[in-house]
Amino acid sequence: MKKRNSLPGYTFLFLLLVAGILSGCSGGARANNWTYLAASDGVVYCADLQQVRALDADSGLEVWSYPEEPGSSELFYTVSLLDGEAIFVSSYQVSSGLFARPPRAVLRALSVEDGHSLWVFDEPKGEFVAPGAVGDGLLVIGNGDGNVYGLDVETGSRAWTFGTRGRVWATPLVLSGTVYVASLDHTLYALDLATGHEEWRFEAGGAIAAPPLAVGDRLYVGAFDSRLYAIDRETGEELWNFQGAGWFWGTPASDGSRIYAADVQGYVYAIDEATGEEVWHREIGEPVRMGPALSEDGSILLVAGAAENNSTLYGLDTSDGLVLWPAAGSEQGGGQLASMVVRGEVVYTTRINGPERVQAFYVDTGRLVWVYPQPEAEEQE
């Protein structure tokens, strides 16, 4: 494919983002990771640094929060769901002063009913950068210490540990008794879910920071070598690779015939699923870290920009990549888009470094549905 125009400013931004995640917290609490959310049964569960919150999906009104009062020494980042019974949230505890303790990563299970704590797991030495995944009674989650942990969902006790050669920033993918784990050591691992034993590994040309997409008997995964790979799910054999303009950071999306992916240089691609040939590409003008998401009918591709102070959410026509609408942060909260989830006609997003921490938009128009905190509540604080 043709070489794309470089965007050195955006590349530098992403190097800063990487440095931010690699650095710890010192001298007081500050954000050093993106926030995540999940949605189920009319409720949006989100981590917004200060607290974990359950919000009504239609209105954005708060149902409960954990802890009840926000503190200054603990930052909440990731959220994973288990069958409407529990959510698993990660945080980073810091302390300051003369006798400050080293920073500590904590994983908690909370009740979805009221947010009370069920168990705590705090053995790892690094951060939980991404949410975990649940299968067959286990929560599987990666850590910045390079390990992948299989935990009993009922008790939080450790069933197994698998060590990679690099930090694990990606949510594992659990399918049919196998868990697929991406690591910054350039490797995608296939592990037995029950035991954590390795089944196969695939070596890419760069770090892998997001989980693969599974479609049929194939996996699709991007890497920091600016390539998107198609891999045989059973053997780990490479089937094809696609060369982009910049790093592929997020998980791609699929409508059954095309793969949609975006890179940190701001290019969005539609790629033939079978052959790896480009169908179309579109430049949106700001870097992209998250993987894109599709509307339920597959007609709109949602792409979240990652401009540092004013990210924009875009809706693209999947037939040709035409930008149908933008939802700019300058008008609706500012800061940086951190995660998004599509449920029905609404896409829910989190933001960091802005006053609005959670937003809901209509998928077909990009029109704002609600924000959290709501302006009225913010004025009363």
PANUDREN-593029 format. One record per residue (C-alpha): residue in three letters; chain; x, y, z. Coordinates in steps of 0.25 Angstrom, whole numbers. Example, Ala and Ser with C-alpha at 12.3 -4.5 7.8 and 13.67 -1.06 7.14 Angstrom:
# residues 2
<pt res="Ala" chain="A" px="49" py="-18" pz="31"/>
<pt res="Ser" chain="A" px="55" py="-4" pz="29"/>
# end
This chain:
# residues 381
<pt res="Met" chain="A" px="0" py="0" pz="0"/>
<pt res="Lys" chain="A" px="4" py="14" pz="-2"/>
<pt res="Lys" chain="A" px="12" py="21" pz="9"/>
<pt res="Arg" chain="A" px="3" py="31" pz="17"/>
<pt res="Asn" chain="A" px="7" py="45" pz="21"/>
<pt res="Ser" chain="A" px="14" py="45" pz="35"/>
<pt res="Leu" chain="A" px="8" py="53" pz="47"/>
<pt res="Pro" chain="A" px="20" py="55" pz="56"/>
<pt res="Gly" chain="A" px="12" py="63" pz="66"/>
<pt res="Tyr" chain="A" px="2" py="51" pz="68"/>
<pt res="Thr" chain="A" px="14" py="41" pz="69"/>
<pt res="Phe" chain="A" px="20" py="49" pz="80"/>
<pt res="Leu" chain="A" px="7" py="50" pz="87"/>
<pt res="Phe" chain="A" px="6" py="35" pz="87"/>
<pt res="Leu" chain="A" px="20" py="33" pz="92"/>
<pt res="Leu" chain="A" px="16" py="42" pz="104"/>
<pt res="Leu" chain="A" px="4" py="34" pz="106"/>
<pt res="Val" chain="A" px="12" py="21" pz="107"/>
<pt res="Ala" chain="A" px="22" py="28" pz="117"/>
<pt res="Gly" chain="A" px="10" py="32" pz="125"/>
<pt res="Ile" chain="A" px="5" py="18" pz="127"/>
<pt res="Leu" chain="A" px="19" py="13" pz="129"/>
<pt res="Ser" chain="A" px="22" py="23" pz="140"/>
<pt res="Gly" chain="A" px="16" py="21" pz="154"/>
<pt res="Cys" chain="A" px="9" py="30" pz="163"/>
<pt res="Ser" chain="A" px="18" py="38" pz="173"/>
<pt res="Gly" chain="A" px="16" py="51" pz="181"/>
<pt res="Gly" chain="A" px="1" py="50" pz="181"/>
<pt res="Ala" chain="A" px="-10" py="43" pz="172"/>
<pt res="Arg" chain="A" px="-10" py="46" pz="158"/>
<pt res="Ala" chain="A" px="-16" py="39" pz="146"/>
<pt res="Asn" chain="A" px="-6" py="29" pz="139"/>
<pt res="Asn" chain="A" px="-16" py="20" pz="131"/>
<pt res="Trp" chain="A" px="-29" py="21" pz="123"/>
<pt res="Thr" chain="A" px="-43" py="19" pz="130"/>
<pt res="Tyr" chain="A" px="-53" py="8" pz="125"/>
<pt res="Leu" chain="A" px="-67" py="5" pz="126"/>
<pt res="Ala" chain="A" px="-77" py="-7" pz="123"/>
<pt res="Ala" chain="A" px="-92" py="-7" pz="121"/>
<pt res="Ser" chain="A" px="-103" py="-17" pz="124"/>
<pt res="Asp" chain="A" px="-117" py="-18" pz="128"/>
<pt res="Gly" chain="A" px="-120" py="-3" pz="127"/>
<pt res="Val" chain="A" px="-108" py="1" pz="136"/>
<pt res="Val" chain="A" px="-94" py="7" pz="132"/>
<pt res="Tyr" chain="A" px="-83" py="3" pz="141"/>
<pt res="Cys" chain="A" px="-71" py="12" pz="140"/>
<pt res="Ala" chain="A" px="-58" py="16" pz="147"/>
<pt res="Asp" chain="A" px="-55" py="30" pz="146"/>
<pt res="Leu" chain="A" px="-43" py="31" pz="155"/>
<pt res="Gln" chain="A" px="-50" py="37" pz="167"/>
<pt res="Gln" chain="A" px="-60" py="25" pz="169"/>
<pt res="Val" chain="A" px="-66" py="13" pz="162"/>
<pt res="Arg" chain="A" px="-81" py="17" pz="159"/>
<pt res="Ala" chain="A" px="-93" py="10" pz="154"/>
<pt res="Leu" chain="A" px="-101" py="20" pz="145"/>
<pt res="Asp" chain="A" px="-115" py="18" pz="139"/>
<pt res="Ala" chain="A" px="-113" py="16" pz="125"/>
<pt res="Asp" chain="A" px="-125" py="24" pz="120"/>
<pt res="Ser" chain="A" px="-122" py="37" pz="129"/>
<pt res="Gly" chain="A" px="-108" py="36" pz="134"/>
<pt res="Leu" chain="A" px="-113" py="38" pz="148"/>
<pt res="Glu" chain="A" px="-105" py="31" pz="159"/>
<pt res="Val" chain="A" px="-110" py="18" pz="165"/>
<pt res="Trp" chain="A" px="-98" py="15" pz="174"/>
<pt res="Ser" chain="A" px="-84" py="18" pz="176"/>
<pt res="Tyr" chain="A" px="-71" py="12" pz="182"/>
<pt res="Pro" chain="A" px="-66" py="17" pz="191"/>
<pt res="Glu" chain="A" px="-77" py="25" pz="196"/>
<pt res="Glu" chain="A" px="-68" py="37" pz="198"/>
<pt res="Pro" chain="A" px="-56" py="39" pz="188"/>
<pt res="Gly" chain="A" px="-42" py="40" pz="194"/>
<pt res="Ser" chain="A" px="-30" py="46" pz="189"/>
<pt res="Ser" chain="A" px="-21" py="34" pz="190"/>
<pt res="Glu" chain="A" px="-27" py="23" pz="181"/>
<pt res="Leu" chain="A" px="-30" py="24" pz="166"/>
<pt res="Phe" chain="A" px="-40" py="15" pz="159"/>
<pt res="Tyr" chain="A" px="-38" py="10" pz="145"/>
<pt res="Thr" chain="A" px="-44" py="-3" pz="140"/>
<pt res="Val" chain="A" px="-57" py="-10" pz="140"/>
<pt res="Ser" chain="A" px="-61" py="-24" pz="136"/>
<pt res="Leu" chain="A" px="-75" py="-31" pz="138"/>
<pt res="Leu" chain="A" px="-79" py="-45" pz="142"/>
<pt res="Asp" chain="A" px="-93" py="-49" pz="138"/>
<pt res="Gly" chain="A" px="-101" py="-38" pz="145"/>
<pt res="Glu" chain="A" px="-95" py="-42" pz="159"/>
<pt res="Ala" chain="A" px="-82" py="-35" pz="161"/>
<pt res="Ile" chain="A" px="-73" py="-25" pz="155"/>
<pt res="Phe" chain="A" px="-58" py="-26" pz="156"/>
<pt res="Val" chain="A" px="-51" py="-12" pz="157"/>
<pt res="Ser" chain="A" px="-36" py="-9" pz="158"/>
<pt res="Ser" chain="A" px="-30" py="3" pz="165"/>
<pt res="Tyr" chain="A" px="-16" py="9" pz="169"/>
<pt res="Gln" chain="A" px="-14" py="13" pz="183"/>
<pt res="Val" chain="A" px="-3" py="23" pz="186"/>
<pt res="Ser" chain="A" px="1" py="30" pz="199"/>
<pt res="Ser" chain="A" px="10" py="43" pz="201"/>
<pt res="Gly" chain="A" px="18" py="49" pz="213"/>
<pt res="Leu" chain="A" px="30" py="45" pz="221"/>
<pt res="Phe" chain="A" px="26" py="30" pz="222"/>
<pt res="Ala" chain="A" px="19" py="28" pz="209"/>
<pt res="Arg" chain="A" px="17" py="14" pz="205"/>
<pt res="Pro" chain="A" px="20" py="9" pz="191"/>
<pt res="Pro" chain="A" px="8" py="10" pz="181"/>
<pt res="Arg" chain="A" px="0" py="-3" pz="181"/>
<pt res="Ala" chain="A" px="-10" py="-9" pz="170"/>
<pt res="Val" chain="A" px="-23" py="-14" pz="175"/>
<pt res="Leu" chain="A" px="-34" py="-23" pz="169"/>
<pt res="Arg" chain="A" px="-47" py="-23" pz="175"/>
<pt res="Ala" chain="A" px="-60" py="-31" pz="173"/>
<pt res="Leu" chain="A" px="-72" py="-22" pz="176"/>
<pt res="Ser" chain="A" px="-87" py="-26" pz="176"/>
<pt res="Val" chain="A" px="-95" py="-20" pz="165"/>
<pt res="Glu" chain="A" px="-107" py="-18" pz="174"/>
<pt res="Asp" chain="A" px="-100" py="-7" pz="183"/>
<pt res="Gly" chain="A" px="-85" py="-7" pz="181"/>
<pt res="His" chain="A" px="-81" py="-14" pz="194"/>
<pt res="Ser" chain="A" px="-68" py="-21" pz="193"/>
<pt res="Leu" chain="A" px="-68" py="-36" pz="192"/>
<pt res="Trp" chain="A" px="-53" py="-39" pz="191"/>
<pt res="Val" chain="A" px="-39" py="-33" pz="189"/>
<pt res="Phe" chain="A" px="-27" py="-37" pz="181"/>
<pt res="Asp" chain="A" px="-14" py="-29" pz="183"/>
<pt res="Glu" chain="A" px="-2" py="-39" pz="180"/>
<pt res="Pro" chain="A" px="3" py="-33" pz="167"/>
<pt res="Lys" chain="A" px="14" py="-23" pz="167"/>
<pt res="Gly" chain="A" px="9" py="-15" pz="154"/>
<pt res="Glu" chain="A" px="-3" py="-8" pz="150"/>
<pt res="Phe" chain="A" px="-16" py="-14" pz="144"/>
<pt res="Val" chain="A" px="-16" py="-6" pz="131"/>
<pt res="Ala" chain="A" px="-28" py="-13" pz="125"/>
<pt res="Pro" chain="A" px="-41" py="-20" pz="130"/>
<pt res="Gly" chain="A" px="-41" py="-35" pz="131"/>
<pt res="Ala" chain="A" px="-49" py="-46" pz="125"/>
<pt res="Val" chain="A" px="-58" py="-57" pz="131"/>
<pt res="Gly" chain="A" px="-60" py="-71" pz="127"/>
<pt res="Asp" chain="A" px="-63" py="-84" pz="134"/>
<pt res="Gly" chain="A" px="-63" py="-78" pz="148"/>
<pt res="Leu" chain="A" px="-49" py="-71" pz="146"/>
<pt res="Leu" chain="A" px="-46" py="-56" pz="144"/>
<pt res="Val" chain="A" px="-34" py="-55" pz="135"/>
<pt res="Ile" chain="A" px="-26" py="-42" pz="136"/>
<pt res="Gly" chain="A" px="-13" py="-37" pz="132"/>
<pt res="Asn" chain="A" px="-3" py="-28" pz="139"/>
<pt res="Gly" chain="A" px="8" py="-18" pz="137"/>
<pt res="Asp" chain="A" px="17" py="-28" pz="145"/>
<pt res="Gly" chain="A" px="17" py="-37" pz="132"/>
<pt res="Asn" chain="A" px="8" py="-48" pz="138"/>
<pt res="Val" chain="A" px="-6" py="-52" pz="134"/>
<pt res="Tyr" chain="A" px="-14" py="-57" pz="146"/>
<pt res="Gly" chain="A" px="-26" py="-67" pz="147"/>
<pt res="Leu" chain="A" px="-35" py="-64" pz="159"/>
<pt res="Asp" chain="A" px="-47" py="-71" pz="165"/>
<pt res="Val" chain="A" px="-58" py="-62" pz="162"/>
<pt res="Glu" chain="A" px="-65" py="-65" pz="176"/>
<pt res="Thr" chain="A" px="-53" py="-64" pz="185"/>
<pt res="Gly" chain="A" px="-42" py="-56" pz="177"/>
<pt res="Ser" chain="A" px="-32" py="-68" pz="180"/>
<pt res="Arg" chain="A" px="-22" py="-70" pz="170"/>
<pt res="Ala" chain="A" px="-24" py="-82" pz="162"/>
<pt res="Trp" chain="A" px="-11" py="-80" pz="153"/>
<pt res="Thr" chain="A" px="-1" py="-70" pz="148"/>
<pt res="Phe" chain="A" px="5" py="-69" pz="134"/>
<pt res="Gly" chain="A" px="18" py="-61" pz="132"/>
<pt res="Thr" chain="A" px="20" py="-53" pz="119"/>
<pt res="Arg" chain="A" px="33" py="-46" pz="115"/>
<pt res="Gly" chain="A" px="27" py="-32" pz="116"/>
<pt res="Arg" chain="A" px="16" py="-24" pz="122"/>
<pt res="Val" chain="A" px="1" py="-28" pz="119"/>
<pt res="Trp" chain="A" px="-8" py="-16" pz="115"/>
<pt res="Ala" chain="A" px="-18" py="-24" pz="108"/>
<pt res="Thr" chain="A" px="-31" py="-30" pz="113"/>
<pt res="Pro" chain="A" px="-31" py="-45" pz="111"/>
<pt res="Leu" chain="A" px="-40" py="-52" pz="101"/>
<pt res="Val" chain="A" px="-47" py="-64" pz="106"/>
<pt res="Leu" chain="A" px="-53" py="-74" pz="96"/>
<pt res="Ser" chain="A" px="-57" py="-89" pz="97"/>
<pt res="Gly" chain="A" px="-47" py="-93" pz="108"/>
<pt res="Thr" chain="A" px="-35" py="-84" pz="102"/>
<pt res="Val" chain="A" px="-31" py="-71" pz="107"/>
<pt res="Tyr" chain="A" px="-23" py="-62" pz="97"/>
<pt res="Val" chain="A" px="-14" py="-52" pz="103"/>
<pt res="Ala" chain="A" px="-6" py="-41" pz="97"/>
<pt res="Ser" chain="A" px="7" py="-35" pz="103"/>
<pt res="Leu" chain="A" px="16" py="-24" pz="100"/>
<pt res="Asp" chain="A" px="27" py="-34" pz="98"/>
<pt res="His" chain="A" px="22" py="-35" pz="83"/>
<pt res="Thr" chain="A" px="14" py="-48" pz="86"/>
<pt res="Leu" chain="A" px="0" py="-53" pz="86"/>
<pt res="Tyr" chain="A" px="-1" py="-65" pz="95"/>
<pt res="Ala" chain="A" px="-12" py="-76" pz="94"/>
<pt res="Leu" chain="A" px="-14" py="-82" pz="108"/>
<pt res="Asp" chain="A" px="-22" py="-93" pz="114"/>
<pt res="Leu" chain="A" px="-33" py="-86" pz="122"/>
<pt res="Ala" chain="A" px="-33" py="-97" pz="133"/>
<pt res="Thr" chain="A" px="-19" py="-98" pz="135"/>
<pt res="Gly" chain="A" px="-12" py="-86" pz="129"/>
<pt res="His" chain="A" px="-3" py="-95" pz="121"/>
<pt res="Glu" chain="A" px="2" py="-90" pz="108"/>
<pt res="Glu" chain="A" px="-4" py="-96" pz="95"/>
<pt res="Trp" chain="A" px="3" py="-87" pz="85"/>
<pt res="Arg" chain="A" px="9" py="-73" pz="83"/>
<pt res="Phe" chain="A" px="10" py="-64" pz="71"/>
<pt res="Glu" chain="A" px="21" py="-54" pz="70"/>
<pt res="Ala" chain="A" px="18" py="-40" pz="63"/>
<pt res="Gly" chain="A" px="28" py="-30" pz="59"/>
<pt res="Gly" chain="A" px="24" py="-20" pz="71"/>
<pt res="Ala" chain="A" px="17" py="-19" pz="84"/>
<pt res="Ile" chain="A" px="2" py="-24" pz="85"/>
<pt res="Ala" chain="A" px="-6" py="-15" pz="94"/>
<pt res="Ala" chain="A" px="-20" py="-20" pz="91"/>
<pt res="Pro" chain="A" px="-28" py="-33" pz="90"/>
<pt res="Pro" chain="A" px="-30" py="-40" pz="77"/>
<pt res="Leu" chain="A" px="-43" py="-40" pz="70"/>
<pt res="Ala" chain="A" px="-49" py="-54" pz="67"/>
<pt res="Val" chain="A" px="-57" py="-57" pz="55"/>
<pt res="Gly" chain="A" px="-59" py="-71" pz="52"/>
<pt res="Asp" chain="A" px="-46" py="-79" pz="52"/>
<pt res="Arg" chain="A" px="-38" py="-66" pz="51"/>
<pt res="Leu" chain="A" px="-32" py="-56" pz="60"/>
<pt res="Tyr" chain="A" px="-29" py="-42" pz="56"/>
<pt res="Val" chain="A" px="-19" py="-34" pz="64"/>
<pt res="Gly" chain="A" px="-11" py="-21" pz="62"/>
<pt res="Ala" chain="A" px="3" py="-18" pz="67"/>
<pt res="Phe" chain="A" px="12" py="-6" pz="69"/>
<pt res="Asp" chain="A" px="20" py="-10" pz="56"/>
<pt res="Ser" chain="A" px="8" py="-3" pz="49"/>
<pt res="Arg" chain="A" px="3" py="-17" pz="44"/>
<pt res="Leu" chain="A" px="-11" py="-24" pz="45"/>
<pt res="Tyr" chain="A" px="-9" py="-39" pz="46"/>
<pt res="Ala" chain="A" px="-19" py="-50" pz="42"/>
<pt res="Ile" chain="A" px="-16" py="-63" pz="50"/>
<pt res="Asp" chain="A" px="-21" py="-77" pz="50"/>
<pt res="Arg" chain="A" px="-29" py="-78" pz="63"/>
<pt res="Glu" chain="A" px="-25" py="-93" pz="65"/>
<pt res="Thr" chain="A" px="-10" py="-92" pz="62"/>
<pt res="Gly" chain="A" px="-5" py="-78" pz="63"/>
<pt res="Glu" chain="A" px="-1" py="-78" pz="48"/>
<pt res="Glu" chain="A" px="0" py="-65" pz="41"/>
<pt res="Leu" chain="A" px="-10" py="-64" pz="29"/>
<pt res="Trp" chain="A" px="-8" py="-50" pz="24"/>
<pt res="Asn" chain="A" px="-3" py="-36" pz="30"/>
<pt res="Phe" chain="A" px="-7" py="-22" pz="26"/>
<pt res="Gln" chain="A" px="2" py="-10" pz="26"/>
<pt res="Gly" chain="A" px="-3" py="2" pz="32"/>
<pt res="Ala" chain="A" px="3" py="16" pz="34"/>
<pt res="Gly" chain="A" px="5" py="15" pz="49"/>
<pt res="Trp" chain="A" px="3" py="6" pz="61"/>
<pt res="Phe" chain="A" px="-9" py="-2" pz="62"/>
<pt res="Trp" chain="A" px="-13" py="0" pz="77"/>
<pt res="Gly" chain="A" px="-27" py="-4" pz="78"/>
<pt res="Thr" chain="A" px="-35" py="-17" pz="75"/>
<pt res="Pro" chain="A" px="-41" py="-16" pz="61"/>
<pt res="Ala" chain="A" px="-56" py="-18" pz="58"/>
<pt res="Ser" chain="A" px="-63" py="-27" pz="47"/>
<pt res="Asp" chain="A" px="-77" py="-28" pz="40"/>
<pt res="Gly" chain="A" px="-74" py="-42" pz="35"/>
<pt res="Ser" chain="A" px="-67" py="-38" pz="22"/>
<pt res="Arg" chain="A" px="-58" py="-26" pz="25"/>
<pt res="Ile" chain="A" px="-49" py="-23" pz="37"/>
<pt res="Tyr" chain="A" px="-49" py="-9" pz="41"/>
<pt res="Ala" chain="A" px="-36" py="-3" pz="48"/>
<pt res="Ala" chain="A" px="-30" py="10" pz="52"/>
<pt res="Asp" chain="A" px="-16" py="14" pz="55"/>
<pt res="Val" chain="A" px="-9" py="25" pz="63"/>
<pt res="Gln" chain="A" px="-6" py="33" pz="51"/>
<pt res="Gly" chain="A" px="-21" py="36" pz="49"/>
<pt res="Tyr" chain="A" px="-24" py="26" pz="38"/>
<pt res="Val" chain="A" px="-37" py="17" pz="38"/>
<pt res="Tyr" chain="A" px="-37" py="5" pz="29"/>
<pt res="Ala" chain="A" px="-47" py="-5" pz="23"/>
<pt res="Ile" chain="A" px="-40" py="-18" pz="20"/>
<pt res="Asp" chain="A" px="-45" py="-30" pz="13"/>
<pt res="Glu" chain="A" px="-46" py="-41" pz="23"/>
<pt res="Ala" chain="A" px="-42" py="-52" pz="14"/>
<pt res="Thr" chain="A" px="-30" py="-46" pz="7"/>
<pt res="Gly" chain="A" px="-25" py="-34" pz="15"/>
<pt res="Glu" chain="A" px="-27" py="-25" pz="3"/>
<pt res="Glu" chain="A" px="-31" py="-10" pz="6"/>
<pt res="Val" chain="A" px="-45" py="-7" pz="2"/>
<pt res="Trp" chain="A" px="-44" py="8" pz="6"/>
<pt res="His" chain="A" px="-37" py="17" pz="16"/>
<pt res="Arg" chain="A" px="-40" py="30" pz="22"/>
<pt res="Glu" chain="A" px="-31" py="40" pz="30"/>
<pt res="Ile" chain="A" px="-39" py="47" pz="42"/>
<pt res="Gly" chain="A" px="-28" py="57" pz="46"/>
<pt res="Glu" chain="A" px="-25" py="52" pz="60"/>
<pt res="Pro" chain="A" px="-18" py="39" pz="65"/>
<pt res="Val" chain="A" px="-27" py="27" pz="69"/>
<pt res="Arg" chain="A" px="-23" py="18" pz="81"/>
<pt res="Met" chain="A" px="-36" py="10" pz="83"/>
<pt res="Gly" chain="A" px="-41" py="0" pz="74"/>
<pt res="Pro" chain="A" px="-54" py="5" pz="66"/>
<pt res="Ala" chain="A" px="-68" py="0" pz="68"/>
<pt res="Leu" chain="A" px="-80" py="-3" pz="59"/>
<pt res="Ser" chain="A" px="-94" py="1" pz="61"/>
<pt res="Glu" chain="A" px="-104" py="-11" pz="62"/>
<pt res="Asp" chain="A" px="-108" py="-11" pz="48"/>
<pt res="Gly" chain="A" px="-93" py="-10" pz="43"/>
<pt res="Ser" chain="A" px="-96" py="3" pz="35"/>
<pt res="Ile" chain="A" px="-88" py="13" pz="44"/>
<pt res="Leu" chain="A" px="-73" py="11" pz="49"/>
<pt res="Leu" chain="A" px="-70" py="19" pz="62"/>
<pt res="Val" chain="A" px="-56" py="24" pz="63"/>
<pt res="Ala" chain="A" px="-51" py="31" pz="76"/>
<pt res="Gly" chain="A" px="-40" py="41" pz="74"/>
<pt res="Ala" chain="A" px="-29" py="42" pz="84"/>
<pt res="Ala" chain="A" px="-25" py="57" pz="83"/>
<pt res="Glu" chain="A" px="-19" py="60" pz="97"/>
<pt res="Asn" chain="A" px="-28" py="71" pz="101"/>
<pt res="Asn" chain="A" px="-40" py="71" pz="92"/>
<pt res="Ser" chain="A" px="-43" py="57" pz="86"/>
<pt res="Thr" chain="A" px="-54" py="55" pz="76"/>
<pt res="Leu" chain="A" px="-64" py="43" pz="74"/>
<pt res="Tyr" chain="A" px="-67" py="41" pz="59"/>
<pt res="Gly" chain="A" px="-78" py="33" pz="52"/>
<pt res="Leu" chain="A" px="-73" py="28" pz="38"/>
<pt res="Asp" chain="A" px="-81" py="21" pz="27"/>
<pt res="Thr" chain="A" px="-76" py="7" pz="26"/>
<pt res="Ser" chain="A" px="-78" py="6" pz="11"/>
<pt res="Asp" chain="A" px="-68" py="17" pz="8"/>
<pt res="Gly" chain="A" px="-62" py="23" pz="20"/>
<pt res="Leu" chain="A" px="-70" py="36" pz="19"/>
<pt res="Val" chain="A" px="-70" py="44" pz="32"/>
<pt res="Leu" chain="A" px="-85" py="45" pz="35"/>
<pt res="Trp" chain="A" px="-83" py="53" pz="48"/>
<pt res="Pro" chain="A" px="-73" py="57" pz="59"/>
<pt res="Ala" chain="A" px="-76" py="59" pz="74"/>
<pt res="Ala" chain="A" px="-65" py="69" pz="78"/>
<pt res="Gly" chain="A" px="-60" py="69" pz="92"/>
<pt res="Ser" chain="A" px="-59" py="84" pz="92"/>
<pt res="Glu" chain="A" px="-74" py="85" pz="92"/>
<pt res="Gln" chain="A" px="-77" py="73" pz="101"/>
<pt res="Gly" chain="A" px="-67" py="72" pz="112"/>
<pt res="Gly" chain="A" px="-53" py="73" pz="106"/>
<pt res="Gly" chain="A" px="-42" py="64" pz="111"/>
<pt res="Gln" chain="A" px="-38" py="51" pz="105"/>
<pt res="Leu" chain="A" px="-47" py="39" pz="101"/>
<pt res="Ala" chain="A" px="-43" py="27" pz="108"/>
<pt res="Ser" chain="A" px="-53" py="16" pz="105"/>
<pt res="Met" chain="A" px="-66" py="13" pz="98"/>
<pt res="Val" chain="A" px="-77" py="3" pz="98"/>
<pt res="Val" chain="A" px="-89" py="2" pz="88"/>
<pt res="Arg" chain="A" px="-102" py="-3" pz="94"/>
<pt res="Gly" chain="A" px="-114" py="-2" pz="84"/>
<pt res="Glu" chain="A" px="-116" py="12" pz="79"/>
<pt res="Val" chain="A" px="-106" py="19" pz="89"/>
<pt res="Val" chain="A" px="-91" py="19" pz="90"/>
<pt res="Tyr" chain="A" px="-85" py="21" pz="104"/>
<pt res="Thr" chain="A" px="-71" py="27" pz="106"/>
<pt res="Thr" chain="A" px="-62" py="31" pz="117"/>
<pt res="Arg" chain="A" px="-53" py="43" pz="117"/>
<pt res="Ile" chain="A" px="-41" py="47" pz="125"/>
<pt res="Asn" chain="A" px="-35" py="61" pz="128"/>
<pt res="Gly" chain="A" px="-48" py="67" pz="126"/>
<pt res="Pro" chain="A" px="-60" py="72" pz="134"/>
<pt res="Glu" chain="A" px="-70" py="61" pz="128"/>
<pt res="Arg" chain="A" px="-65" py="47" pz="132"/>
<pt res="Val" chain="A" px="-76" py="39" pz="125"/>
<pt res="Gln" chain="A" px="-84" py="43" pz="112"/>
<pt res="Ala" chain="A" px="-95" py="36" pz="104"/>
<pt res="Phe" chain="A" px="-98" py="39" pz="89"/>
<pt res="Tyr" chain="A" px="-108" py="34" pz="79"/>
<pt res="Val" chain="A" px="-101" py="25" pz="69"/>
<pt res="Asp" chain="A" px="-108" py="30" pz="57"/>
<pt res="Thr" chain="A" px="-106" py="45" pz="59"/>
<pt res="Gly" chain="A" px="-95" py="47" pz="69"/>
<pt res="Arg" chain="A" px="-105" py="55" pz="77"/>
<pt res="Leu" chain="A" px="-102" py="56" pz="92"/>
<pt res="Val" chain="A" px="-112" py="48" pz="101"/>
<pt res="Trp" chain="A" px="-106" py="51" pz="115"/>
<pt res="Val" chain="A" px="-93" py="54" pz="122"/>
<pt res="Tyr" chain="A" px="-88" py="50" pz="136"/>
<pt res="Pro" chain="A" px="-87" py="58" pz="145"/>
<pt res="Gln" chain="A" px="-99" py="66" pz="140"/>
<pt res="Pro" chain="A" px="-97" py="81" pz="139"/>
<pt res="Glu" chain="A" px="-108" py="83" pz="150"/>
<pt res="Ala" chain="A" px="-100" py="74" pz="160"/>
<pt res="Glu" chain="A" px="-87" py="80" pz="157"/>
<pt res="Glu" chain="A" px="-92" py="94" pz="160"/>
<pt res="Gln" chain="A" px="-97" py="89" pz="174"/>
<pt res="Glu" chain="A" px="-84" py="83" pz="178"/>
# end
